[in-house]
């Protein structure tokens, strides 16, 4: 019985030919939105790295005074 159902499904749903398949506008929308999301994620990541690098740099107030050379 299961084989009969699978055969009927296969016969009822033919595979489209190459002329019938296109990416369509939704594919373009998805790709463009992924590119935009990647841009904003990279921009945010760069800002966060700059904050971390600035926090790791010693400030002038924290630097110990160097003894005068004699």
Secondary structure, 3 states (H helix, E strand, C coil): CHHHHHHHHHHHCCCCCCCCCCCHHHHHHHHHHHHHHHHHHHHHHHHHHHHHHHHHCCCCCCCCCCCCCC
